[in-house]
């Protein structure tokens, strides 16, 4: 006979890469803006910075959508 609840193993928490990817993106973006603000020259021209930001936001959104099943339902 089984002993009931003692047979169950605790649920393993799976790694969710959305948080670290989002954090790294915004840290890199903050670093670029900080370097741009502290230097006399432009680190990245606006014509380059805008596509980098938009592509980065798209990447972050894609990772969050693909990994949403790994996050717990907090409601």
N, C-alpha and C positions, 0 to 999 in steps of 0.2 A: 504494500500500500504506500501511496505517496503521503508525505507529511504536510502537504498543502503549501502554505506560503514560503516555507523554507526551501522548497524546490526552485523557486523563482530566483533568477539572478537580477541584480540591479541593472536597470537600463543603462547602456553605455551612451555617453554623450558624444555625439559626432562633431568633428571640427567644422566650424562654419567659417569659410574664408572671406565672407562679405565684410566683416568688421575690420580685419587687418588690411584688406585691399582698400577699403574706404579711408581708413586712417592714414595709410601710406600716401594715398593720392592727395589728401588735404594737407598733410605735412609737407609734401613736395611742392604743392601749390603755394603754401605759406612761405616756404623757403625761397621760392622764385620771387614772390612779391616783396619779401624782406630784402633780398639781395638787390632787387630793382630799386627799392626805396633808399637803401644805404649807399648805393653807388652813384657816381655822376652820370655814367652811361646807362643806356637801356640794356638790360640783360637779354630780354627777348622782345623783339618788336611786337606791336599789337597785332599785326597781321599773322604772326606766328603763335602768339599767346592765346588768342581766341579759339582757333581750331584745337590746340592742345587741351584747353579747358573743356571744350565741348566733347572731344573724343574721350577724355578722362571721365567725364560725367556719364557718358554712354557706357563705358566699360564698368564703372561702379554700379550703375543701374542694372546692367546685364548680369553681373555676378550676384547681385542681391536677388534678382528674379530667379536665376537658376538655382540658388541655394535657399530659397525661402522655405522649402520643406524641412530643412535642417534646424530651423529656429523653432523654439517652443511657442505654443499658443499661449500668450499671457492673459488672455481674456477669460 
